[in-house]
């Protein structure tokens, strides 16, 4: 029997994770995190953690397990939210959920759990962990969740071997419908509760309002780039570095069609929030220039400015779940890759060259955004990840 601290979030997934572990005979302890107090920009209008903790308390009482509460808001602000602000200010698109897992749930939270005598830490993530022995040492692998519609392995793409050593994912082998059924059968208060959405621990937000806590609004212009723009006709050849280069626009390349309140509030591929109507098809953001405070848009999902065959990874950000798989310069490997959560896996090659690390896709990809994480898989096993530089 192991002592397992479960991150009880007030959601159905962590509730069922706790139930399953207790049913297996483990010594289960609940630990609830408070990570965010502010309400600026939140669409719910109040801190969601009040309700979340109430549900966590009801689940703990039902399962007859102790529940502790820890306030990690200072670490969360410093490690996750400040990173978010800094990335948006640079005109990039961060993924706070990936950082939240690496920096908070499986670092600061893990340390708090170890103080409670934990042998393992469990969460409600839809992913799986396996292990094997190599040269006398245990090596941990992270696999996609069984439910393809709920697989959350992408959000854990930055975890290390040391973090996986302590991690358990009890619902990773279940479908969401099974988790809901188990919760209902056990009369857990979270059985019918809606899944949380938006930023990890913050919730759904009006992003510009949320970001204006630190980033000032600045009025600027929106320029439309037509599909006939001359740059799309230029042959970039087959060199991966050329294919990874984003299209570069100036205000002379398009017509002004509107205004905005700050280029740093928007991201590549976004179609909502522009307030420009009267079109047959939606307008999509194809580029932002935070220095000149200009947004460039194109009409329709097939606009060539939305697509690229390759991307470059930011130096120093490549992370391998198993460090022994690290690639050498000049090496090229086939992987399945996704550049955002829920994106279907795409066939691609990871290429390590003296001038940088690149991903070359078999087909052009829509909405490649600097700052996001690209994660690569060997079948259902998540092998590694890196931050998109451009």
N, C-alpha and C positions, 0 to 999 in steps of 0.2 A: 504494500500500500504506500502510495506517495502522497506527500502534502502538495496540493496544487492550488495556486492562487489564480482565480478566474477574474479577468477584467469584466466585471458586470457593468454594462453600459446603460441598462434600462431598455435594451432591445431584445427581440425574440431570439436572435442567434446566440448571444452570450448566455441567455437564460437556459436554452436547451443544452449548450455546451456544459454548463454547470450541472444540470440534471444528469446528463450522460456520464459524467465523471463520478458523480456521487453514486450512481447506480452500479458503477464498476467497483465500488468499494473504497475509493480514494478519500483522503481527508481534504475536503474542499473548503476553501475560504474565498469569499467575495471581496473584491477591492474596487471601489468606485472612484473614478478620477474626476476632479473638477479642473478643467483646463481653460475656461474662458468665462469672464464675468461681464464684459462690455455688451451693450445691446445696439451700438451704432451700426446701422445698415442691415441689421438682421430683420428678415421679413416676418418672423414670428412675433417680434415686438418685445420679447423678454428672453432672458437667459433660459435656454432649454434644459440646462442641467438640473434645475429644480424639479421638473417633472421626471427627468431621467432617473434621478436619485430615488424619487418616490417609487417608481416602478422597480428599480433595483432592490429596494427595501422589501417590497411585496414579494418579489421572487425569492429573496434570501429567506424570508420568513416561511414561505411555502416549502422550500427545500430544507429548512432547518439547518442553515449554514450561517456562520458569522459574516457580517459585512463591515468592512472598514472603508473610510473615506480619506483620500489624500488630495491636497490642493497642489497641482503642478502648473498653475497658471503662469508663474513667472518664467519657468523653463519653456513652457509652450510659446509664450510671447517672444522670448529671445531666440529660440531655435527654429520656430516655424513661422510665426506671424511676421516677425521682422524680416525674415528671408523673403516672404511673400511680397512685402512692400518694396524691398530692394530690387527684386526681380521685375516687378511691374514698372518701377521707375526707370529701369533700363530698357523697357519696351519688350520684355520677354514674358513667357507664359509659364509660371511655376506650377508645380503639382504639390500642394501642401500635404495631401494625404500620404504620399510616399515618404516625405520628410517626417510626418507625424509618427509613422510606424517605426522608422529608423531611429529617430531622436527621442521619442516620447514613450510609445507603448513598449518597445523592446530595448529601451535604455533606461530612462529615468524611472518609468513604471516598474520595469524588471528589477531594478535595484531596491525599490520600495517593497516589492514582493519577496525578495530574498531576505529582507529584514524581518519578514513575517515567517521565515523558515521554509520558504517554498523550495521544493525540488524542481518544479516546473511552473511555467506560466501558461495559461490557456486563454484563447480569445475565440470570438465567434466568426473568424474569417473563413471564407469558403476556399480553402486550399488544403494541401496535404503535405506531410513530411515523411520522408523515408530515410533510412540510414544504411550504410554498409561499412565494412572495415577494410582499410587499405594500409598496408605496411604497419599494421598494429594500431592504427588510429581510426576512430570513428569519423566518417564523412557524412554530412547531412545534405539531403537534396530537398528542394521545394518543388512540388508538383501542382499543376492546375487543379482546381476544385472539380469534383465529379459533375456538378450542375454547370453546364456550359453557359447558362444564362446568368449565373451568379459568381463565376470564378473571380476571385479577388487576388490572385497571385501577383498580378501587375503591381498592386499597391505595396507588396512586400519585396519588390525587386532589388532593394538595397540592403537586405538583411545579411549579416555575416554568419560564419560558421558558429561563432560563440553565441550569437543571439538565437540561432536555430537550435542550438544545444538545449536550451531551456523551453523552447516553444512547443505548444500542443494546439492542434486545430481539430477539436472533436466533431464539428459539423462538416468538415471538408469533404467527407465521403457521402454526404446526404444531398438530396435535392431540397430546394426551399420548401416545396409542398410538404415534404416529410417533416421538416423542422416545425412548420406551422401545425401539422397534425400532432406531433409529439407534445408541443406546448399546450394544445387544446386538451389532449388526453390527460395531461398532468395538472390541468387547471392553473396554468401559469398566467399571471396578469398581463404578460406581454404577448399572448397568443395572437391577438388580432391587431396589435399595435403596428402602425405604419413604419416602414424602414426610414431611417434618418437620411437626409439628403443635404447637399451643399458641402461646405468646407468642414473637414474633420473637426468635431467638437465646437464649431461655431454655428453650423447650420446653414440654411438658405439665406443668402444675402443679396442686397442690391449692391453689386460689386463697386460701381463708381462711388456710391455713398460710403461704403465700407472703407475703400481705399483713401477717401478724402480725410480720414483721420490723420494721415501723414502726407499724402500727395495732393498738392493744390490743383484745383481745376484750372484749365487754360483753354480758352476758346481757340479753335483752329478750323481748318477747312477739310472737307471731304472731296476727293477727286476721283472721278471714274476713269478706269482704264478699259478701253475697248478690246475685245478679243483679237482685233486686227492690229494691235500694237506691234511695231516692227521687231521688238525684242523677242517675241515668241517665234518668229520665223528664222532666227539665227540658229545655225547648226552648232550645238555644243559638243558634238563628237561623242566619243565613248569613254573619255577620261572621267573617272568618278569624281575628282575634285571639281571639274567644270560642271558636271551634272548636279553636284550638291550646292552650287552657288545660287543663292536666292536671286530672283529678278530684282533689278534696281530701277526705281522710277524717280522721276522728278515731276514737279507740278506742271511742267510744259508737256508732259506725256499724256495728260488727261484733262478733262473739263471739271471745273468746280461744280458740284451738284448739291452741296449742303455744308453744314458746320457741325462741330462736335465740341465737347468740353474737356478734352485731354486725350491725346493719342495713347498715353500710358494706361488708360482705362479699358483698352480694347485689345483683342488678340486675333491672330491669323485664323481664318475660317469662320469667324463669328458672323452671324446674320441678324441677330436681334439687338435692339438698342440704338440703332442708327436714326430711327424716326424719319426715314425717307421712303415714301410710298409711290404709288402710281406706276408700278412696273409689272410686266408680264411675269417675270421671275424675281426671286429674292436677290437682294444685293448681299454680297459676301465680302468681308475684309480680306484683301490679298496681301497687304503690306501696311506697316505702320512706321512712321519716322518720328521718333520722340524728340530728336534734336530740332527738327523744323516744325514739329507738332502738326503733322499731316497724316491723314488716313487715306489709303488707296483702296478702292472697291471695284468689284467686277460683278456683272449681272449673270446669274444662273450657276447651278452646281457644276456645269461642264466648262466654266470659264478656265482657260489655260493657265491663268495666274495662280490658280488654287493648287496646281499639281507640280510635283517634281519626282524624279527617279531616284534621287539620292540625298543623303544628309551627312553632315560632318558632326562628329561627337566632340564635346568639349574636352580638351586635354586634361588629364588627371582625374576624370570622373568615371572611367570605366571600372565597373565593379563586377567581380565574378563570385557567384555563390560558392563555388569550389575554386579556390585560388590556383589549384594545380592545372586548371584549364586555361589559364591566362595565355593569350596569343602572343606570338613574337612578330617583330617587324618582317614584312614580306609575306605573312601568312594570310590566307583567305579561307573562310569556312562558310558553308551554307547553314542558315538558321531560319526559323519562323519568327517574325518580328511584329510587335505592335508598338505604336507611338502614342497611344492613349487608351484609357480604360474602355473596355467593351469593344474596341476595334477588333474585327476578325484578324487572326494571325495571317501575316503576309509572307510570301516566299522572298527571301533576300540573301545577300552575302555580307558578312562582316569582314572588312578589309583593313588590315593594319599596315600602314605605309610610314616611311620616315617623315612625311609631311603631315601625318595625322591619321585618325581612325575614322572610317567611313562605313555607312550602310548603303548598299546598292540594291534596290528593289527590282523584282521581276516586272512589276507594273508600276506606273506613276502613282504616287500617294497624295491624297488630298490633305491640305491644311497642316503641313509640317511647320511646327512652331518652336522657335528657339526657347530653351528653358524647360521644355517638357522632357520626360524620360522616355527613352527607347529601351524596350526590354526584349531580349532574344531567348528563344526556346529551342530545345532539342526534343522534338515531339511534345510531350506534355510536361517535360521538366524545364523549369526556368533556369537558364544557364547564367545570365548576367544582364547588366543594364548600364546605361550611361546617359548623361545629359546632352540634349541636342544643342549644339553650338549654333548651327545655321542649316 
